[in-house]
Amino acid sequence: MFRLSRPAWNNVIIFSILAFILLINLSQQGAFESEPEYLDTEQALIGENVIVALEIDQQLKIERIGQAWRAQPANISGQRLAQMMASWHIVQGQAVAPQTGLNPNQAVIISIWFAGRQDASFYSLYLLEDALLVLNHDNQQWFQLARPLYFQLLPKALQL
């Protein structure tokens, strides 16, 4: 028979508790994998990309001219236009699960041309009672933004 001293028994107890904790942690790693990792994370809507042109519902085209912006037709200009474009560069939203039941005809379609890319990226904006939902068509990623951001991202003439 083994006769262990008191400090030896303490070590046995400590190591058995550590092994039990390790066993619990390893068994719980797969328990939450059904939830997508992107939920509840703030992400930049356009990332590090630099906008060179933006078109709203094929009604208004905004282009970078040097350090300034030009809108055609010119129903927005100057500081308001610069603030709107700055909002597009910094806006962040919470990534959410794909949305269903939204009418695509009620979306505002945004086409954005980024520096270094030839093709436009498309975004659909859905203004809801309590939020603004944005679909990035490039990667089918949905974002939820605060409703007031809608009024910063679009000029008043094109708001629903």
LUMVEXLUM-229552 format. One record per atom (N, C-alpha, C): atom name; x, y, z. Coordinates in nm, 3 decimals, padded with zeros to 5 digits. Each point is the difference from the previous one (the first is absolute). Example, Ala and Ser with C-alpha at 12.3 -4.5 7.8 and 13.67 -1.06 7.14 Angstrom:
// LUMVEXLUM-229552
REC  atom       xx       yy       zz
REC     N   01.319  -00.569   00.780
REC    CA  -00.089   00.119   00.000
REC     C   00.090   00.120   00.000
REC     N  -00.035   00.105  -00.072
REC    CA   00.082   00.119   00.006
REC     C  -00.077   00.109   00.073
END
This chain:
// LUMVEXLUM-229552
REC  atom       xx       yy       zz
REC     N   00.082  -00.118   00.000
REC    CA  -00.082   00.118   00.000
REC     C   00.087   00.124   00.000
REC     N  -00.058   00.102  -00.064
REC    CA   00.070   00.128  -00.004
REC     C  -00.040   00.084   00.118
REC     N   00.101   00.048   00.067
REC    CA  -00.025   00.093   00.108
REC     C   00.057   00.133  -00.043
REC     N  -00.089   00.099  -00.021
REC    CA   00.043   00.133  -00.045
REC     C  -00.006   00.097   00.116
REC     N   00.092   00.089  -00.003
REC    CA   00.000   00.105   00.102
REC     C  -00.111   00.100  -00.031
REC     N  -00.026   00.085   00.095
REC    CA  -00.104   00.101  -00.016
REC     C   00.031   00.091  -00.120
REC     N   00.123   00.053  -00.018
REC    CA   00.028   00.082  -00.119
REC     C  -00.015  -00.079  -00.130
REC     N   00.030  -00.128   00.001
REC    CA  -00.016  -00.081  -00.121
REC     C  -00.148  -00.015  -00.035
REC     N  -00.086  -00.022   00.101
REC    CA  -00.145  -00.008  -00.024
REC     C  -00.053   00.134  -00.052
REC     N   00.052   00.109   00.053
REC    CA  -00.043   00.131  -00.050
REC     C   00.033   00.014  -00.149
REC     N   00.118  -00.046  -00.040
REC    CA   00.037   00.005  -00.142
REC     C  -00.092  -00.088  -00.084
REC     N  -00.035  -00.117   00.049
REC    CA  -00.091  -00.089  -00.073
REC     C  -00.135   00.068  -00.018
REC     N  -00.051   00.062   00.102
REC    CA  -00.129   00.069  -00.007
REC     C   00.007   00.117  -00.098
REC     N   00.106   00.078   00.008
REC    CA   00.015   00.115  -00.090
REC     C   00.006  -00.044  -00.145
REC     N   00.081  -00.102  -00.030
REC    CA   00.012  -00.047  -00.138
REC     C  -00.129  -00.065  -00.050
REC     N  -00.072  -00.067   00.087
REC    CA  -00.126  -00.060  -00.044
REC     C  -00.105   00.109  -00.028
REC     N  -00.002   00.106   00.078
REC    CA  -00.091   00.111  -00.026
REC     C   00.037   00.069  -00.131
REC     N   00.130   00.022  -00.025
REC    CA   00.043   00.060  -00.127
REC     C  -00.039  -00.086  -00.119
REC     N   00.014  -00.132   00.014
REC    CA  -00.039  -00.091  -00.108
REC     C  -00.151   00.006  -00.024
REC     N  -00.077   00.010   00.107
REC    CA  -00.145   00.010  -00.012
REC     C  -00.041   00.131  -00.070
REC     N   00.063   00.111   00.034
REC    CA  -00.028   00.129  -00.064
REC     C   00.038  -00.006  -00.148
REC     N   00.112  -00.059  -00.031
REC    CA   00.042  -00.015  -00.139
REC     C  -00.100  -00.084  -00.078
REC     N  -00.048  -00.108   00.060
REC    CA  -00.099  -00.086  -00.063
REC     C  -00.130   00.077  -00.028
REC     N  -00.046   00.080   00.093
REC    CA  -00.121   00.081  -00.020
REC     C   00.021   00.101  -00.112
REC     N   00.113   00.069  -00.001
REC    CA   00.027   00.099  -00.105
REC     C   00.006  -00.063  -00.138
REC     N   00.064  -00.113  -00.012
REC    CA   00.010  -00.067  -00.130
REC     C  -00.136  -00.048  -00.048
REC     N  -00.084  -00.045   00.092
REC    CA  -00.132  -00.049  -00.042
REC     C  -00.094   00.115  -00.034
REC     N   00.023   00.120   00.052
REC    CA  -00.086   00.115  -00.027
REC     C   00.040   00.078  -00.124
REC     N   00.115  -00.024  -00.058
REC    CA   00.044   00.077  -00.117
REC     C  -00.093  -00.017  -00.117
REC     N  -00.053  -00.114  -00.024
REC    CA  -00.090  -00.023  -00.112
REC     C  -00.145   00.031   00.032
REC     N  -00.033   00.034   00.122
REC    CA  -00.139   00.021   00.038
REC     C  -00.060   00.124  -00.063
REC     N   00.078   00.105  -00.026
REC    CA  -00.054   00.126  -00.051
REC     C   00.039   00.026  -00.145
REC     N   00.046  -00.099  -00.072
REC    CA   00.043   00.021  -00.137
REC     C  -00.116   00.025  -00.094
REC     N  -00.123  -00.028   00.040
REC    CA  -00.114   00.024  -00.088
REC     C  -00.028   00.149  -00.015
REC     N   00.043   00.082   00.095
REC    CA  -00.016   00.145  -00.011
REC     C   00.111   00.056  -00.087
REC     N  -00.035   00.078  -00.101
REC    CA   00.105   00.061  -00.083
REC     C   00.086   00.094   00.082
REC     N   00.128   00.001  -00.032
REC    CA   00.094   00.083   00.076
REC     C  -00.019   00.148  -00.026
REC     N  -00.060   00.038  -00.115
REC    CA  -00.009   00.140  -00.035
REC     C  -00.107   00.075   00.079
REC     N  -00.090  -00.069   00.068
REC    CA  -00.104   00.069   00.074
REC     C   00.059   00.079   00.115
REC     N  -00.061   00.114   00.027
REC    CA   00.039   00.088   00.110
REC     C   00.140   00.058  -00.015
REC     N   00.045   00.023  -00.121
REC    CA   00.129   00.064  -00.019
REC     C  -00.019   00.124  -00.087
REC     N   00.066   00.107   00.037
REC    CA  -00.003   00.123  -00.079
REC     C   00.104  -00.012  -00.110
REC     N  -00.042   00.028  -00.123
REC    CA   00.090  -00.007  -00.113
REC     C  -00.019   00.123  -00.087
REC     N   00.107   00.039  -00.067
REC    CA  -00.009   00.111  -00.093
REC     C  -00.079  -00.046  -00.122
REC     N  -00.088   00.086  -00.047
REC    CA  -00.085  -00.034  -00.113
REC     C   00.080  -00.017  -00.128
REC     N   00.096   00.091  -00.023
REC    CA   00.079  -00.010  -00.123
REC     C   00.145  -00.034   00.026
REC     N   00.038  -00.016   00.123
REC    CA   00.137  -00.039   00.034
REC     C   00.100   00.111  -00.030
REC     N   00.118  -00.040  -00.041
REC    CA   00.109   00.094  -00.026
REC     C  -00.003   00.056  -00.142
REC     N  -00.100  -00.035  -00.077
REC    CA  -00.009   00.043  -00.139
REC     C  -00.019   00.151  -00.010
REC     N   00.054   00.057  -00.108
REC    CA  -00.012   00.144  -00.026
REC     C  -00.104   00.019  -00.110
REC     N  -00.101   00.077   00.030
REC    CA  -00.107   00.025  -00.096
REC     C   00.046   00.103  -00.103
REC     N  -00.019  -00.031  -00.129
REC    CA   00.028   00.097  -00.106
REC     C  -00.129   00.049  -00.065
REC     N  -00.107  -00.078   00.009
REC    CA  -00.130   00.043  -00.052
REC     C  -00.109  -00.078   00.072
REC     N  -00.116   00.064   00.010
REC    CA  -00.115  -00.060   00.067
REC     C  -00.125   00.043  -00.076
REC     N  -00.088  -00.095  -00.022
REC    CA  -00.124   00.031  -00.071
REC     C  -00.117  -00.048   00.085
REC     N  -00.102   00.085   00.012
REC    CA  -00.116  -00.030   00.083
REC     C  -00.121  -00.019  -00.089
REC     N  -00.053  -00.121  -00.002
REC    CA  -00.120  -00.035  -00.078
REC     C   00.004   00.051  -00.144
REC     N   00.114   00.004  -00.058
REC    CA   00.020   00.047  -00.137
REC     C  -00.058   00.140  -00.022
REC     N  -00.009   00.078   00.108
REC    CA  -00.053   00.135  -00.008
REC     C   00.106   00.106   00.027
REC     N   00.093  -00.033   00.086
REC    CA   00.103   00.095   00.041
REC     C   00.135  -00.068  -00.004
REC     N   00.093   00.059  -00.071
REC    CA   00.136  -00.055  -00.005
REC     C   00.095   00.099   00.064
REC     N   00.082  -00.052   00.090
REC    CA   00.098   00.081   00.072
REC     C   00.137  -00.052  -00.036
REC     N   00.089   00.090  -00.042
REC    CA   00.134  -00.038  -00.042
REC     C   00.103   00.081   00.076
REC     N   00.114  -00.065   00.025
REC    CA   00.111   00.071   00.061
REC     C   00.071   00.079  -00.108
REC     N   00.017   00.129   00.026
REC    CA   00.074   00.089  -00.089
REC     C   00.114   00.060   00.084
REC     N   00.120  -00.059  -00.012
REC    CA   00.112   00.043   00.084
REC     C  -00.031  -00.034   00.145
REC     N  -00.002   00.102   00.085
REC    CA  -00.031  -00.018   00.142
REC     C  -00.146   00.026   00.031
REC     N  -00.078   00.045  -00.099
REC    CA  -00.140   00.036   00.022
REC     C  -00.092  -00.102  -00.067
REC     N  -00.129   00.023   00.017
REC    CA  -00.102  -00.086  -00.058
REC     C  -00.091   00.083  -00.089
REC     N  -00.050  -00.063  -00.107
REC    CA  -00.094   00.067  -00.090
REC     C  -00.121  -00.091  -00.017
REC     N  -00.119   00.058   00.014
REC    CA  -00.124  -00.075  -00.017
REC     C  -00.067   00.045  -00.129
REC     N  -00.054  -00.097  -00.074
REC    CA  -00.074   00.031  -00.122
REC     C  -00.131  -00.077   00.002
REC     N  -00.113   00.056  -00.009
REC    CA  -00.025   00.144  -00.001
REC     C   00.032   00.060   00.136
REC     N   00.037   00.124  -00.002
REC    CA   00.056   00.066   00.119
REC     C  -00.108   00.050   00.095
REC     N  -00.067  -00.093   00.069
REC    CA  -00.095   00.042   00.103
REC     C   00.062  -00.007   00.140
REC     N   00.127  -00.032   00.006
REC    CA   00.076   00.001   00.125
REC     C   00.143   00.037  -00.035
REC     N   00.062   00.081   00.083
REC    CA   00.138   00.043  -00.029
REC     C   00.069   00.045   00.128
REC     N   00.126   00.033  -00.017
REC    CA   00.078   00.060   00.108
REC     C   00.015  -00.088   00.122
REC     N  -00.018   00.063   00.116
REC    CA   00.021  -00.065   00.129
REC     C  -00.096  -00.117   00.021
REC     N  -00.125   00.015  -00.040
REC    CA  -00.097  -00.109   00.018
REC     C   00.041  -00.124  -00.079
REC     N   00.048   00.021  -00.121
REC    CA   00.045  -00.112  -00.083
REC     C   00.124  -00.066   00.060
REC     N   00.094   00.081   00.047
REC    CA   00.122  -00.053   00.062
REC     C  -00.033  -00.080   00.126
REC     N  -00.095   00.049   00.081
REC    CA  -00.040  -00.072   00.122
REC     C  -00.068  -00.131  -00.034
REC     N  -00.084   00.002  -00.104
REC    CA  -00.068  -00.123  -00.040
REC     C   00.101  -00.106  -00.043
REC     N   00.098   00.039  -00.080
REC    CA   00.099  -00.096  -00.047
REC     C   00.091  -00.047   00.114
REC     N   00.030   00.088   00.093
REC    CA   00.078  -00.041   00.118
REC     C  -00.078  -00.103   00.081
REC     N  -00.131   00.016   00.009
REC    CA  -00.083  -00.097   00.072
REC     C   00.008  -00.138  -00.065
REC     N   00.001  -00.005  -00.134
REC    CA   00.011  -00.128  -00.068
REC     C   00.133  -00.068   00.033
REC     N   00.106   00.077   00.015
REC    CA   00.131  -00.059   00.027
REC     C   00.012  -00.056   00.141
REC     N  -00.072   00.058   00.096
REC    CA   00.019  -00.041   00.140
REC     C  -00.115  -00.080   00.059
REC     N  -00.110  -00.014  -00.073
REC    CA  -00.118  -00.064   00.057
REC     C   00.029  -00.146   00.036
REC     N  -00.049  -00.039   00.118
REC    CA   00.014  -00.137   00.048
REC     C  -00.136  -00.051   00.041
REC     N  -00.017  -00.129  -00.015
REC    CA  -00.126  -00.062   00.039
REC     C   00.023  -00.135   00.061
REC     N  -00.106  -00.049   00.057
REC    CA   00.004  -00.133   00.061
REC     C  -00.035  -00.102  -00.107
REC     N   00.085  -00.098  -00.018
REC    CA  -00.028  -00.107  -00.095
REC     C  -00.115  -00.083   00.056
REC     N  -00.099  -00.026  -00.086
REC    CA  -00.117  -00.075   00.044
REC     C  -00.025  -00.116  -00.097
REC     N  -00.086  -00.089   00.043
REC    CA  -00.037  -00.115  -00.083
REC     C  -00.075   00.048  -00.123
REC     N   00.003  -00.076  -00.107
REC    CA  -00.073   00.039  -00.122
REC     C  -00.148   00.029   00.029
REC     N  -00.050   00.105  -00.061
REC    CA  -00.137   00.045   00.022
REC     C  -00.091  -00.051  -00.111
REC     N  -00.121  -00.032   00.034
REC    CA  -00.099  -00.043  -00.099
REC     C  -00.125   00.084   00.016
REC     N  -00.082  -00.002  -00.102
REC    CA  -00.127   00.070   00.007
REC     C   00.009   00.148  -00.033
REC     N   00.115   00.047  -00.043
REC    CA   00.013   00.141  -00.038
REC     C  -00.028   00.014  -00.149
REC     N  -00.070   00.104  -00.037
REC    CA  -00.034   00.024  -00.139
REC     C   00.116   00.072  -00.069
REC     N   00.064  -00.063  -00.098
REC    CA   00.114   00.064  -00.068
REC     C  -00.038   00.131  -00.069
REC     N  -00.128   00.018  -00.033
REC    CA  -00.043   00.124  -00.063
REC     C   00.001   00.118   00.095
REC     N   00.005  -00.026   00.130
REC    CA   00.003   00.107   00.100
REC     C   00.142   00.035   00.042
REC     N   00.098  -00.065  -00.058
REC    CA   00.139   00.026   00.035
REC     C   00.055   00.116  -00.082
REC     N   00.092   00.071   00.059
REC    CA   00.078   00.099  -00.072
REC     C   00.128  -00.071  -00.043
REC     N   00.027  -00.003  -00.131
REC    CA   00.116  -00.071  -00.052
REC     C   00.116   00.098  -00.013
REC     N   00.111  -00.036   00.061
REC    CA   00.121   00.081  -00.002
REC     C   00.106  -00.076  -00.080
REC     N   00.057   00.066  -00.099
REC    CA   00.112  -00.056  -00.077
REC     C   00.124   00.078   00.039
REC     N   00.104  -00.070   00.040
REC    CA   00.123   00.066   00.044
REC     C   00.117  -00.054  -00.081
REC     N   00.079   00.091  -00.056
REC    CA   00.123  -00.037  -00.069
REC     C   00.115   00.033   00.094
REC     N   00.085  -00.099   00.022
REC    CA   00.115   00.016   00.090
REC     C   00.127   00.015  -00.082
REC     N   00.098   00.067   00.058
REC    CA   00.130   00.017  -00.065
REC     C   00.061  -00.138  -00.023
REC     N   00.055  -00.021  -00.121
REC    CA   00.066  -00.125  -00.032
REC     C  -00.092  -00.109  -00.048
REC     N  -00.129   00.026  -00.010
REC    CA  -00.095  -00.100  -00.048
REC     C  -00.080   00.057  -00.116
REC     N  -00.026  -00.080  -00.100
REC    CA  -00.073   00.048  -00.117
REC     C  -00.151  -00.011   00.018
REC     N  -00.045  -00.104   00.068
REC    CA  -00.143  -00.022   00.016
REC     C  -00.053   00.066   00.127
REC     N  -00.125   00.036  -00.005
REC    CA  -00.065   00.062   00.115
REC     C  -00.040  -00.107   00.101
REC     N  -00.009   00.041   00.125
REC    CA  -00.057  -00.083   00.106
REC     C  -00.139   00.055   00.027
REC     N  -00.094  -00.091   00.027
REC    CA  -00.139   00.041   00.018
REC     C  -00.045  -00.026   00.143
REC     N  -00.075   00.096   00.051
REC    CA  -00.056  -00.007   00.134
REC     C  -00.148   00.035  -00.008
REC     N  -00.083  -00.071   00.077
REC    CA  -00.142   00.032   00.011
REC     C  -00.026   00.051   00.140
REC     N  -00.064   00.116   00.011
REC    CA  -00.034   00.059   00.129
REC     C  -00.150  -00.013   00.023
REC     N  -00.037  -00.056   00.113
REC    CA  -00.140  -00.017   00.038
REC     C  -00.023   00.080   00.128
REC     N  -00.083   00.102  -00.008
REC    CA  -00.032   00.081   00.117
REC     C  -00.120  -00.062   00.070
REC     N   00.022  -00.046   00.123
REC    CA  -00.106  -00.058   00.081
REC     C  -00.038   00.098   00.110
REC     N  -00.102  -00.034   00.077
REC    CA  -00.045   00.089   00.107
REC     C   00.106   00.020   00.108
REC     N   00.079  -00.104   00.026
REC    CA   00.094   00.009   00.111
REC     C   00.146  -00.016  -00.041
REC     N   00.026  -00.023  -00.129
REC    CA   00.139  -00.024  -00.042
REC     C   00.015   00.025  -00.150
REC     N   00.124   00.000  -00.041
REC    CA   00.035   00.005  -00.141
REC     C   00.072  -00.130  -00.031
REC     N  -00.052  -00.077  -00.095
REC    CA   00.064  -00.124  -00.041
REC     C   00.071   00.023  -00.132
REC     N   00.122  -00.053  -00.010
REC    CA   00.080   00.016  -00.121
REC     C   00.046  -00.138  -00.045
REC     N  -00.021  -00.028  -00.128
REC    CA   00.047  -00.124  -00.059
REC     C   00.115   00.032  -00.093
REC     N   00.116  -00.059   00.026
REC    CA   00.115   00.010  -00.090
REC     C  -00.015  -00.114  -00.100
REC     N  -00.029   00.034  -00.126
REC    CA  -00.026  -00.103  -00.101
REC     C   00.126  -00.078  -00.038
REC     N   00.118   00.056   00.022
REC    CA   00.125  -00.069  -00.035
REC     C   00.017  -00.129   00.079
REC     N  -00.028   00.006   00.130
REC    CA   00.021  -00.118   00.084
REC     C  -00.128  -00.045   00.072
REC     N  -00.114   00.058  -00.038
REC    CA  -00.130  -00.032   00.061
REC     C   00.000   00.020   00.151
REC     N   00.077   00.096   00.048
REC    CA   00.009   00.032   00.143
REC     C  -00.106   00.104   00.035
REC     N  -00.072  -00.023   00.106
REC    CA  -00.102   00.093   00.050
REC     C   00.055   00.076   00.120
REC     N  -00.032   00.129   00.007
REC    CA   00.039   00.085   00.113
REC     C  -00.122   00.070   00.054
REC     N  -00.001   00.019   00.129
REC    CA  -00.104   00.081   00.063
REC     C   00.067   00.125   00.055
REC     N  -00.053   00.115  -00.037
REC    CA   00.054   00.128   00.043
REC     C  -00.109   00.076   00.074
REC     N   00.041   00.099   00.073
REC    CA  -00.096   00.087   00.067
REC     C  -00.079   00.076  -00.106
REC     N  -00.129   00.015   00.021
REC    CA  -00.087   00.065  -00.098
REC     C   00.046   00.141  -00.039
REC     N   00.048   00.082   00.094
REC    CA   00.042   00.136  -00.039
REC     C   00.114   00.003  -00.102
REC     N   00.077  -00.109  -00.014
REC    CA   00.108  -00.001  -00.098
REC     C  -00.053   00.011  -00.143
REC     N  -00.122  -00.043  -00.022
REC    CA  -00.060   00.012  -00.132
REC     C   00.001   00.145  -00.047
REC     N  -00.027   00.091   00.092
REC    CA  -00.008   00.142  -00.034
REC     C   00.138   00.063  -00.018
REC     N   00.104  -00.067   00.046
REC    CA   00.137   00.046  -00.024
REC     C   00.057  -00.055  -00.130
REC     N  -00.049  -00.117  -00.041
REC    CA   00.054  -00.067  -00.119
REC     C  -00.065   00.044  -00.130
REC     N  -00.121   00.055   00.008
REC    CA  -00.072   00.040  -00.120
REC     C  -00.043   00.146   00.008
REC     N   00.010   00.072  -00.112
REC    CA  -00.049   00.138  -00.001
REC     C  -00.152   00.002   00.016
REC     N  -00.053   00.107   00.057
REC    CA  -00.144   00.009   00.028
REC     C  -00.084  -00.017  -00.124
REC     N   00.047   00.043  -00.115
REC    CA  -00.079  -00.009  -00.123
REC     C  -00.028  -00.144  -00.040
REC     N   00.082  -00.096   00.044
REC    CA  -00.017  -00.140  -00.039
REC     C  -00.050  -00.088   00.111
REC     N  -00.031   00.055   00.115
REC    CA  -00.047  -00.081   00.112
REC     C  -00.145  -00.037  -00.023
REC     N  -00.035  -00.121   00.045
REC    CA  -00.139  -00.049  -00.015
REC     C  -00.094   00.073   00.091
END
